[in-house]
Structure formats: C-alpha cells, structure tokens
Amino acid sequence: MKSTLCTALILLCLSAVTLAQGPRSTEDFNFDWKFLLGDAPEAVKQNFDDSAWRTLNLPHDWSIEQSYTTEKTSGSTGFLPTGIGWYRKTFEVPANWENTVTNIEFDGIYNNSEVWINGHYLGKRPYGYSVFGYELSAYLNYGGSNTITVKVDHEQFADSRWYTGSGIYRNVRLINTATTYIPQFGAWIETPLVSEKKATVDIHTVVKTTNKKLSNASVKAIIKDGTGKVIAQKKLKCALAQLDTFKVSIALKNPKLWSIETPNLYTAEIEIIDGKTVVDNYSTDFGIRSIRFDANTGFYLNEKPVKMKGVCLHHDAGAVGAVFIKDVWARRLNTLKEIGVNAIRCSHNPADPGLLKLCDEMGFLVINEAFDEWKRNKQKWNTSRFAKDVLPENHVGYGDIFEEWAERDAKDMIRATRNHPSIIMWSMGNEIEWTYPYYWKMEKSTQGLDNQVLIEETGSDVDELKETAELIQKWFKEVDTTRFVTTGGVLPKAGNMTGYFDVPDVIGYNYRAINYDEDHKNYPNRIMYGSENWGTYQEWKDIRDRDFMSGIFLWTGIAYLGESGPFPWKGLEISLLDFCGFYTPRGHFFRTLWSDKPYTYLATKHAKKAQWIYSDGKWVDNRVHNWLDKWLFDDVEQTWNYKDGDSVFVEVFSNSPQVELFVNNKSYGIKSPADFEDNIVKYLVPYAAGEIKAVGINQEKAESDYAIKTAKWVGKIVLKADKTQMKANGYDVVHIEAFVQTKNGDLIPDLDYQFVFNVEGNGVNIGVDNGWDRNVQKHKSNYITTHNGRAMMLVQSTREAGEIKVSAKSGNFESNEIIIKTVE
C-alpha cells in the first residue's frame, strides 16, 4: 500500500493537475507538449531534438489558428488550412511503476492519428471523433525520461461537409494502475427498474488482470449522492480470470431522478479488492431515469410526456474552433436553455465527453450520432455549395475506411459515453440516402410501393443501405440495449420501399413534415420525430400539434463553420445563436415559442428593403424564393436609426396573447401573434427619432417589453465580462464582450469599429470574433472589427494565481478596464 501511495505522490510532483485516487492515478496529460506544423518523420525517434518546436497545451486545433484563405482550403470545411502536424511530450516515469500498467487515453484527434512511445509504434486511429487509448507499459523507461509522439495527418482539406478542426483537439490522460485493473470503458451503469419510490442500479465492471496470485478477490460498488454522501454499497466476491465482467445490483429507495428540470446525478465508485487491499478503484457519474417512446403519444421521461424542443449542434465553437472548452460551451448551453431548448442532436459525429457531462449537469436530452457517411462518401466542394466544384481528389470521407473501422468506432462511441443520463438515443447516421442514386429515383417514382427502381439500378432487390443499417443496429445493441437507436432520414418514400426505415427503433425525419401524417397512418407502430428542421414557426407547429411526433431538432442551434462559400462566406448563421453565442433574431423568436417566461422582442427594416410588404389589406412575402430561403430567417435588425420620414417595417416577437407598439409613446395599435400565419406581428410605421417599444399584454396588463432607441453618435466603447474570478488552472475562460455605445449607454448597431485589446497579467487571449458569418479576420489576434455594434474576446487563465487586466482602444476611444482575479 505504501508503494502505491508513493507512486501517487511522485506523479503529483510530475504534473500540476493529477488526481490521485488510491491505487489508481489519473494525470491530466494536456500540458507542455511540443508541436510542429509540417511533416517531420524523424520525430518518432526518442532522441529527436524538438527544442525548436512550439510549446503549447492541449486541447489544440491548429486550423483555427491560421488565416482564412482560398488556397488549399474548401468552402465545405470553412476555408481554413489543414495539413500535417506532429506533437511530442517528454515526461518522467517513476521507477516503482515497473510492475504496474500505464495507459494513455485520447478523447479525440482529427484525424488519421498515429502514436509512438519511445520510438515504438502503438497504432493508428483514422476517425477523428473516436475516444481511444494505448497501453505504454512494455516500452517505458522506468525511473527515466520517456517521449510520446503523435502524428496527425489532415492533408485532405475537403474530407467533411463542415469544419472539423485539426490536431489533438480533445483531452488526453495518463492512467497508472496495478496489474489488476478496470480498463478503458470498463464500467457502466444501467437502471432497469426506475420509479420515484425505488430504483435498481446495476453496476457492470470489467476486470483485467495478469496477477495469478489473487485468491480472495471482490468487487465493491459504492453509490454517493450529489453531495458526496455514501447512500449504498455492496461487495461481490469473485474469481478472477484474465478478463472478466461482473455485475453488482443495488436497490435504492426514493431515488432522486434525473430530469430536464432537476438533473440529479449520482457517483458510482468501484473498488477491486484483494483480501483487504484495494488494488484498483474507478469512479463514474450517472443518473437514474426512465425513457420510453409511444408511437401515438411521443416521448416519456420518468413516465412524464416531454416534447423535445431540440437543436442540432456541430462541435466547433467559433473563435476557438474544434477545441472543447467547458466555460465556452457552458455559456452557450445556458443561453440555449434560456430560449427553452431541452434537447441536442450531436451533428453529425460523436460529441466531446465534456459536452455530454455539461448536458448531464444542465438537463439536456441528447442524441449522440456516430456517422455522416457509411460506405459511400458524400460530395464536398471547394468554392461553394452552389458551384458544386467537387474535385475527384477531394471526394473523400468516412466511406474510405468504413469496412475496416466502422464497427470499432460505433461501439467505442457507446462504450465511452453510455454512463451519461442525458443520452436517450444513439444515431447511426445522417441522410445516408444521399449517397445512393436509386433512392432519389424511388422517391420520385409514381409506381407505388415496389422495388422496380432498385432492381433496375442494382440488379438486385437487396438494398445495401438497409443491410448496412441492420449491421450498425446490431453493433449498437451488442453494447447497449437501454437506449433507442435512430437515424436522420431524408427520403421517407424510398426508405419505406426498401425497408430501411423499418430498421431503427425511432425514425428521424429531416425536413419532411409533409410525410408525418401519411407515414403515421401507414406505419402506426413507427416512432417518429423531426430530426432536422427549418427554424420556422410552421415547422414547430407541425410538431407541436401532433402528439405522435416526439419532438423537433432545428438546424441549427448555434452558427457553425463550413458548409458554405463562396469566400468570404465561411459558415452558416441559420441559427438561434451566432458564432459568438449572441442571440440572432431567430433566437429571440424561438424564445417566445419555447419559454414560459413572458418575453417580447422587436426588430426593424427599412420598408424598401424589407421582405414583407403590405398590399390589399394583407402582408405579402416579397422575396424571390430559392431553396436556401427555407433555412433563412427574416432579414431584420436591432436598430432604430433611419431618416426622418422613412417608412419602417417592424416585427414583434412575443409569447403574450397581444402586443402593442409605441413610437415615442404614440401607440400604433394592439395586435395578436395568433392572427399572423407565422406568429410574428408586423407593423409599418413612420420613423421618428427617439424610442420604439413593443409591449406584451396579457389580460390587459403589460407583462414584458422591449425597446430600441435612436443611437447614431458614438460616446464610448464598453467592455463587459461574464465573470470576475477564475481558477488558475489553464482552462477557465472569461468572455469579454465589447460594445459601441452612446454616452447614455445605448448600443449603436450600424457602425463598425475596430477594437484593439490589451491583456495583462495571468491570462491569455485565445480568440476574437464578432459573430458574423463573413468575418474572416484571424481569430488569434488582438484586434477585431465589430458587427452589429459588438464583438468578443476570450481570455483563458494561466496556471499562476493573480489577476488579469483587460482593456481596449478604438480610435480616440478607450474602454473601461476589466479586472479578473485568478485563484488557486
């Protein structure tokens, strides 16, 4: 026992962030790596000189650090460079680790990673979203220096339909255990019986050992509540083989159930014991909840009906790219929660474990998705989606490795994340029908429910897509039977003809509200939901008014890089929040649909530029429509800056039964959102400098309001921080919002000002942005030009306590100074 305690203490000295948990030690392995952007094949050698390489901390995305460009980049992936990168980390290993087991675990490397330890090749992992690890024990220099080397080959810059990032962009850990231990993914929790009065918690544990001397072994499971109090424990005696799995069942009375409103969490601590000696221990959080679907009445959480108000999310986070930062995503998720979002579809790849942990803690339902492509690649483009300039050499994707890697990647996604109570479904894929030409012909066929098109196209009535779906379904169920399997389908008629839509437990419909009623009638036992939807009132109404539709997932929750073009259009802002996490008009609108708290918002547009005109007593959409318009929202702005006499179009969003609009206290009438087909109240008013204000009215009483003032003259620039204190851990982030304002403090949305930031002390500027989808200023910079009167900088703490001072200049204006304390 003394030996293992010494090991933990030695490791604590080696790393600033080490979790010593009895005989198991888990070292945060993110700090002090060496990095080179470029190829360096000699770097695999242990004695390679990397002193000239850059020193950095993980997670790291080298693409987001570069400048936007059209040279060797793609509109599909956001016009940011990729390439090859090498990482090396040298570290000491204690001598008394020699008879132990040491593993390194990666939460994700994008992509085509290869890993060496002290020159010994450990393996490769092509898929950029997989959690994986390697055992290092046989190749370590005990009591001496060791070097881990990672090559990341992301030369294919158009290998995805969205921005992926490049590098070791998720967390890394070094795990040391005894020779009897719980391996990676080796403990999982199931709750087969759940009610408010009692629950059964099954704790499954894989035990791996090379120690043949264990004669009196047992597995002990301890359950703690959210306060850390032990509420139950149980020990199971066992005979250990080289690899065994054990189940400990514990009954709990009056459990605190996990839900959207009360996301209660428990902790399971598992000990492997030899006699009286704990030889390994493992800890994992979990939640107790029940989930089920009904084909007629939708989704139930803890036997209570829940309509999923969901959004699809890609994994990038604006200025920080693909790197997962807890504080960045917590801020984003809090804003989505404020809007009323209760569910997230991870589009279209497995989510970072850190994001899933936040969803557990904050109460979001989650669909964790495995793939965007199966055996056939989807098209990617260089210039823009409109140009369709797909080059053969860039027509690459997951289809190139599916046969070799799909089973392992699919199962590892579940093994790595199955203890998250937020996850209710595993998605096998997204719009895979795209890649099968005969599906499009079947969708347009008027021949009825026959497979003639399939036979004509393939020479067989066997559908490869259905066969592959059955295979993936089988893989999923081999690992987890407690959740439902789904897919995001886009061609229902073809899916019905071939039987593909009969494979998953739950079918997601992408942009196919027109099929809801017909398919519910023809397939009464099918469980259905909107897996990807336009962000419009009609799309929500189509779900809201049908009990058999379990929910909706808007495309998208937050603006994302990629799937865009031509340059400088770097990404898509067809979302509730922009790249900075600021509200878009659509975000304000859906808050009035999904939040119970009274809320009103208004936006304006010059009447000559507005898409709506008032003609013959009704409002008419004056746009010339194309297919992209279905994703766009009304082009309105948060401004009251016009010329005297201008006619101004006004939209008011409100969840009150009525609204009243005022210009300088003059009323322009009371109207009801319900009287408008899109639930958006519209006005046409003459401009007069001063204030325009909308008031939400319920039973003749004002319950919410929103006002915009004329603001044309800059009086000051203002910085605002979302926190005043951080931990000095090298991870915590403060968001510094920057605004152009009048002397009275009103936002000026119509003028673009360049802010130059200054950061002093124990903090690092990790990115700037203004939220605009055409902003191609470099994110790793100290300056940014505002958009809609605002911008943002993210500052991360160092590992030294102290304070951070942040200020900014813009022309002759100087901002207020922000001071953030950093503490141990």
N, C-alpha and C positions, 0 to 999 in steps of 0.2 A: 504493500500500500504506500510505503514511503517513496518507493521508486516512482510510482505514478504521480504522486503529488509533486515530486521534484521535477518530473517531466513537464507538468503544467506550469510550474513556476519558471522554468527555463524558457518555455515557449512564450510566456507572458513578457519576459525580458526581450524576446526577439521581435515582438510585434506590439504596436501601440494599442491594437484592438484585438484581444484574444479572449475567448470565452472558455475558461477552464471549468469543466463540469465533471468533477470526479475523474474517473479514468479516461474519459474522452476529452480531447481538446479540439476546439474548432477555432482556427485562426483566420481572421479576415485577411485575405491574401491580395487585397486590391492596391496596396500602397507600394510606391518606389519600384516601378517597372521601368525598363529601358525600351525605347520604341524607335523604329526606323521605318519611314515611308519609302518603300522601294524594295528591290529584291536583294537578299544577302544570304545565299545558300550556305556560306561558310559559318553562319551564325549558329548552326547546330552543334558546333564543337564547343566543349566546355571551356576551353582556354581562349575562346574568341574575345577580342578586345572590343567591347561595346561602349567604351568611355566617351566616345564622341556622339553617341546616340542621345536622344532626348529622354529626360526623366519625367515620368508622369504617373498619375494614379488612375486606376480603373474605377468604374467602367469608363470606356473611352470609345468615341466614334470619330475616326479621323476624317470622314467625308464632310461632316457638318463644320469642321474647322477650316475647310477650303473655301475658295471663292466660287460663286455660281458662274458657270460657263457653258457654252455650247460645244466646246472641244472635248471629244471623247466622253460625252455625257448623254443623257437621254431625258426627254420630257416625261417618260413613264416613271423615271426614278428621281425626278426633281432637279435635274441639271447640276448635280454635284458630283465631283470626281470620285472614283473608286481606286482600283489599283491593287498592289500587294503591300502588305505590312508585316513587320516582324516585331515580336515582343520577347524580352528576356528579363528574368528576375533571378538574382543570386541571393541565396539565403543559407543560414547555418542550420544544421540538424544536430540535436544533442546526441551524444554517444549512447545514452541509455535508451534510445529509440530503436536500437538494432534488432531487438526481438519483438517489435510491435508492427502494426500495419499503418501505413501512411497513404492517404488518397488525396488527390486534387479534384475539385468539383467546379465545373463551369456552368453557369446559368444560361449561357448563350454566346456564340461567336459567329459573326457574319463575315464571311462564310468560308466553306472549304478549308477548315482549320486542320492543321497537323501539329502534333505536340511531341517534344523530346525532353527527356530528363538526363542531364549529364551526357548528352550525345546519343542516348538510347532512344530509339523511335517507339513511341507509345501507341500511336494510331491517328486516325483522321475522323472527322465528322463534317460531312458536306452541308447538311441542313443548318441554316443559320439561327434557328429558333429552338433547337433541342437543348435540354439540360443533360449533361453527361459528365463522366469522370474517368480517371485512370488511377490505378494503383502504382505507387512510386517505390515501394519498399525495397524491391530487389536491386534497384540501381542507385540507391542513395549512398553518399559518403557520410557515414555516421561520425559525429564529432568534428565535421569539417564543412567545407563550402560546397554548395550544390547550385546548379543552374537549370531552370525550366525555360524552355524555348518554345514559342508558338509562332507558326507561320499562318497568315490569313491571306488567302488568295481570292480577292474580289475584283479580278480584272474584267469580268463580264459586267459592264456597267448598265446593261439593259436586261437584267435577269429577273425583273419583277415589274408589276404594274403600279407600284408605289415605292416611296422611299424606304430603303432598308437600313441605311447606315453601314458602316464598315469597321470591323475590329472586334476586340473583346469588349462588347458594349453592355454586358451584364456582369453580375458579381462573380467572384472567384473565392473559394475557400480551401484551406488545407486542413485535413482531418487526420488526427492521430488516435488510434485505439489499440487495445490489446489484441491478441491474435484470435480471440473470441469476440465477435462484434456484430453490430447491426449494420449492414451495408447500405449504400445509397438507395433511396426509395424503399427501404426495408421495413417501414412501419406505416400502417394505415388503419384508419378508424371507420367503422360502419355502425349505423344506429338502426337496426332492423325493427325495433319497436319504439315508437315515439308518441307520447301524449303529454298533456300538461301535468298529469299525475305521476307518470313513471316513464322511464326510458331504459332500453338495453343498449349498452355501449360495448361493441366488440372491438378489441384492440388486437390487430394482427401484427405479428412480428417475425421477420426473417432473421435467423441467427446463422452466421457463418463462422466456422472455426477450423483451425489447424492444430488445435491443442487436444490431444488424445487423453490427457490426464484428468479432464473434468469428469468427476464421478458423482457429484452431488449438485447438479445444475438446476436452476429455476429461472423463470421469467416473472418479474414482478411489475405490475401496472399500477400506477398511481394517478388519480384524477384530481386536478386542482381547479377551483373556480376562478373567475376573473380577478379576484383579489389575491390569488396565490394560496388560498386555504385548501388543505387536503380534505376532500369530501368523501373519497372512497379509494380503496386499494385492494389488490388481490394478487396472490402468488400462485404460480403454476409450476409444479415440478416437471422436469423434462429430461429426456435422454438425448444428448446432442449428437447428431451426425455431422458430416462436413457442411451440410446446408439443410436447414430445417425451417419450417414455418409453424408458428404456434398462435393460438387464439385464446385470449383471456376475455371472458364476458363479465361485465359488471352492471348490476342493476342500480339505477338512480331513482330516488323519489323526488317528485316535484321539481323536475329539471327546469332550468331557465332556457327556454327555447330561443334559437337563433331566428331572427326575422328581419325584415326591412326596417321596421321601426325600432326594434331592440336587438341589435346584432350581438347577442351574448356569446362569449367564447369560453371554452374550457382548455386546459392543457393536460395532455397525457404524457407522463414521464415513465419511461420503460427502463427497467434495470435487468441486466443479465447477471445472475449471481452464481458463484461457485462456492457452495457452503455458506459462509458468512461474508464473503468478499464480493463486492460489486466489480465485475470485470468490464462492463460497458454500460453506459446509460445514454438515452436518446429522448429528446423532447419534441413534441409537435402540438400545435394548437388545432382545435377542431370545434365544431358547433353541432348542436343537437337540433334537428329539424326534420320534418317530413315533407316530401314533394310528390305530387301526382298531377296527372292531366286527365281531363274528361273530354271526350270528343264533342260533347254538346255544351258544356259549361266552362271549359277552359282550364286554367292552371290554378292549383291549390298549394299554398304554403302553410304547413301546420293545420291543414283542413280548413283554411280560410281562403276564399277566392281572391286572387290577385290578378289584375290586368297589368301585364308588363308594359311599362312606358319606357322603352329602351332606345338606345342609340348604338350605332356601330362605331368602333374606335380603331384607328390604326395606332401603331406603337410609337410613332415619333412625337416629340414634344416641342415643336417649333425650334427655338434658338439652340436647344441642347441636343437636337437630333434624336437618335435612337437610344441614347443613354437613359436608363431609368434613374430618376432622382425622386425620392419619396416626397419631398416638400413640393416639388413641381406638380406631381400628379395628385397630391392631396388637395392642393388649391384648385386644380381643375375639377376633381370629383366633387368637392364641396360646392362649386358653382353649379355643376350639373344637378346635384341633389337639391339645390335651391330652386332650380327650374321645375323640379318634380320628377326627374329621371330616376327610375328604380332598377334598371337593368342595362347590361352592357354585353354586346356581342364583340368578341375579340376578332377583328377583321384584318387579314384572313390568315392568321397564324397563331400559335400558342403564345399566351401573354407572359410577361415577366412575372416571376413568382412574387415580386414586391408589389406589383399592381394588384394581384389577386389577394394578397394579405390586406391591402387597403380596402378592397371590396368586402372582405370578411368583416373588417372593423367598422366600416361605414354603412353596411347594409345594402349592397347591390347584388342583384341576381346576375349570374354570369353564364354566357355560352363561351366555352373555350374551344377554339377552332383549330383543326390540325393543318389543313392544306388549302391552297387556292388552285392547285393543279394536281392531277393524278398522273395518268400515263402519257397524256398529251399536253404539250405546252400551249399556253395562251399567247397571243400576239403581244409584243411590246413595240414601242415606237420611239423614234429618235427625236423628231422635231415636235410633233403634236399628234394627239389622237385624231384630229381632223385630217391631217396629212396622210396618216396611215403609212408612213415611210418606214416599214419594217424591213430591216436588212437581215438576210439569212443568217449571218454570223451572230446576230443579236437575238435570234429567235430561240432562246434557251430558257430553261426553267426547271422546276422540280421533276417534270416528266423524264428528264435525263437520268435521274437517279432513283425513280420510284421503285422499280423492280428490286433493287438491292437494299434500299434503306427505308421504305415506307412502313413496313411492319414495326421495325425498331423505333422509328420516330413517333409513330402513332401511339405505341404502347408506352414509350417513355414520357410522352406528354401527360398521359393519365397517371402513371406512377409518380411523376414529380409533383402533381398538383391535386391529387384526389382527396387530400385532407382539408381542402378549402370548402367550407359550407356554402360559400357564395355560388359555387359552380353547380348548376342544375342540369346542364346538357353538355355533351361532347358533340361538336360538329365535325363531320368527316370531310366537309369541303364546301366550296362556294362556286355556284354557277358553272359546274363542271360540264354541263351540256354544251357550253360554248364551243368546246373543242371537238365536237362530233357533228360534222356537217349534216348527217342524215337526221339529226334531231331538229334542225331548223326546217327541213323539208316535211318532217312529220308534224311539226307544229302548225304548218301552213296547209297541211293536207285536208281535203274535204271528203276523203274516202271513208271516214268513220274510224272505229276502233279496230284497226287491223295493222299488221306489221309489214305490209307490202313494201313500203318505202325502205324499211330496214333490210328486207331480203334483197331488194334491188341494189341497194348501196353496198352491202357487205357479203351477199351470197349466203347469208345465214339468218335465222330468226333469233339467234343468241345475241343479246345486247351486251357488249363489253362494259358499258357504263354500269349496268345493273350488276353484272358479275363482280366488278371491282368494288361496288358499294357493299355487296354482301360480304366480301372479303374483309373490308375495313370494319364493317359492323361486327364481324366475328372477332377481329383483333381487339376491338374496344371491349366487347363483352367478356373476353378472356381475362381482362384485367379488372373491370369494374361492372357490376350488374346493378349498382344502386342508383345510377343516373340514366337519363334518357339519351338516345343517340338521335342526332338530327342532321340535316343538310340544308344549305341555302339553294333552293331550286328556282330556276328562272323560266323553264319551258314546261309548264304543267301538262299540256296535252301530250307531248312526246313522252314525258315521264310516266304518265298514266298508261299510255300504249305499251311501253316496254316493260313496265313493272318496276322501274327504278324508284318511283315514288312510293312503292309498297315496302321498300326495304327499311328505311329508318323508323324509329318509334314515333317520331314527331317530324312533320314536314314544314319547312320554312318556305314561304312564297316571297320571292324577290320581285317587287314591282308588278304584282299580278292580282290586284284587288278584284279585277274583272272575273277571276276564276273562283273566288271564295264560295259563293252561293252554289254554283254548279257542282264544284267538287265536293262540297259538304253534302249535297243531295245524292250524288253518285257514289260517294265513298263515306257513308255515315259513321264509320268507325275510325276514320282518319283524324288524327290530332293535328291542328293547323295553327299557324301564327304567321305574322308578317316579319320575315327575317331581314328584309331590306326594303325600305320605303322612302318615297319622296317626302320631304318635310313640309307637307301641306295639311290644311285643315281637313280636306276631303279624305286623305289617306288615314288620318287619325279617326275620323268619323266612321269610316268603313270598318275599322277595328272595334271602336267603342260600342257601336250599335249592334254588334254580333257577339253573342255570348260564346259561341263556339270558337271564335278567334281569341287565342290566349294572350296576344299582345302584338306590339309593333316595335321595330327597330329602325329608327330614322338613319338615313345616310346623309350626313354623319353628325356625331356629337360635337367633334372638335375638328377644325381645319387641319389638313394634313398635307405633307409634301408628296409630290409625284402625281401620276395620273393626270398630267396637264400638258401645257405647251400651247402655242409656241412661246419661246423665250420673250420676255421675262416672266411669263406666267408659270410659276414654279410649283404651284399646288392648288388644291381646291378648298375654297371657303364657301361651301354649301352646307353650313353647319350652324349649330346653336352658339358655338364659341369660336372666335378667330384664333390665329396662331399663338397669340399672347394669352389666350384664355379670357379675353374680354367678350362681353355679350355682343352678338350680332342682332339685327332686327328680328331674325327668326327665333333667336334665343328668347328675346322678350316676349314674342308671340306665344311660343310654346309654354312659357311660364304661366300665361293666362289660361292655357288649356289644362295644364298638368298640376299646378299648385293650388291648394285650397286657400292659401292666404290671399286676401284681396290685393290685386295688383293691376296697375294701369300704366301704359306707356304710349308715347306718341312719336311719330316721325313725319318728315315733310319732304316735299319735292316741288320744284318749280313746275307749274301746271303744264308748260310747254314741253317739259322733259319727262313728265310722269307717264307711266304706262296705262293709267286709268283716265278716262275722260267721261264727263257727264253728258249724256245725249238722250234726248227724248224721254226724260224722266227716269233714266237708269244709268248705272255705272257700267261702262264697257271697257274691256281689256283691249288696248290699242296696239299691243305688240304684234310684230310679225313672228310667229312662233317657229322654233325648230326643236329638235329632240332634246337639246341641252336645257331648254327653258323649264322642263319638268323638275329639274333639280334646283333651279334658281328661285330666289325669293324676291318679293317686290323691291325694286331699287329705290329705297327711301333713306333719308339721312337724319341724324340728330342735330338739326340746325334750325335757327330762326334768323338767318342772315340773308335777306333779299333786298330788293329795291322797292321804294315806295310805289304803290300801285300794282305791284306784281300780283298775279293770281297764284295762290299756293295750294297744292294738293296736300291733304293731311290724312294720315292713317292713325287710328287709335286702336290699340290692343287692350282688352280688359276682360277680366273674369267677373265683373259686375253685370247685373242684368241690363243696366243702362249706363251711358256715358254722356257727359255734357262738355262741349268745347268752348273755351273762352280765349279771346284775343284782347289783352289789356282790359280784362274784366267784362268785356262785352260777350254775351252768350251767342253762340251760333247754333243752338238747338240741342235737344236731347234725342239721342238715338240708341238703338239696341243692337249689340253684335248679332243677335239671333236673326235680325232682319236682313243680314248680308250673307250671301251664299258661302263666302269664305271666312265668316265670323270676324271680319275686320271692318270696323266702322270707318266710313270715308266722308270727308268734307272737302269743300272748295271754298277758300276764304281769301279776302284781300290782305296783303301784307301790311302791317303797321309795326314799326319798331317798338320793342318793349318785351312783352311776355306772351307766349301761347301756352295754354294749360288745359289738360284733359282731366276730368274728374269722374271716377267710378261711383255710380249711385246704386244703392240697394234700399228699397222701400223708402224712397225719397230722402235718404241720408247718404252723405258722402262717406265712402269707406276707403278710398285710395285716390291718389292724384299724381300727376307728372307734369312738370313744366320745363320749358326751354326759353332762355332769354336771348335777346339780341346781344351778340358778343363778337365785335369786329376788331377791337383795338387791344393789342397785347399789353398787359400791365405787369405780368410776372410769369416765371416758369416755376412749377411746383413739383417737388418730389414727395412721394408717399410710399412708405414701407409697410409690408403686411405683417411685420413683427419687429420687435425692438431688442430681442435677445435670441441667441442661437447657441447650440452646443459647439464647442471647439473640437469637432470630430472629423473635419474634412468632408462632410456630407451635407450638413444642413444648408439650406438656401433661403435667402430673403429676396422677395420680388420688389424691386424698386420701380414703381410706376411714375412716369413723367408726364406732366400736363402743361399745355399752353393755356393760360387763363387771363381774364381781365383783372383789373385791380380789385373788383368785387368778388373774384373767385369763380366766375362763370367760365366754363370750357369754351374754347374757341376752336371749332372743328374744321374750319375752312382754310386754315393757314398751315403750311408745312414749315417747321422749324427744325434745324439740326441741333441736337443736344450733344455736347461733349462731356462725358462723365469722368469723374475723378474718384478713385477708390484708394483709401489709405488705411494702413493697419493690417489686422489679421483676417483679411478677406480677399477673395479673388473674383474678378469679373469673368463669368463663364459664358456670357452671351447677351446680345442685344437684339431687339426686334421691335416692329411696330404693328404687327398683326396683319399686314396687307399681303395678299397672295401674289402681288407683283413686286414686292420688296426683295431685291437681290443684293442688297448691301451685305457685306460679310458679317456673319454673326459674331465672330471672335474679334471684336473691335471695341473701342471706347467711344464711338460716336454712332448716332442713328438719327434719321430724319423722321419726324412724327408723321402719323397718318390719322386722320380724324381727330387731330389735336392731342394725340397721346403716343407714348412709346414705353418701352420697358427695358430694364437691365436686371439680370440675375447675378447675385453675388453669393458665393459659397464660402463657408468658413474654412480656415486652415485648422491644423491640429494644435495651435497655440492659442491660449486664452488671452483675451484683451478686449479691444474694441475696433470697430470698423467705422470709418467716416466716409460718407458718400455725398458728393455734391455734383453740380452740373452747370455748364455755361451754354448760352445760346446767343450769339452776337454780343450785345451790350448787357444782356440779362444774366444774372447769377441766381441760382436756385437757393432754396433753404438747404441747410446741412442736416443730413440724417446720421444719427449715431446708433449703431447696433452693438450691444455687448455680446461677447463670446465667452462662454464659461465652460469649465471642465465638466 
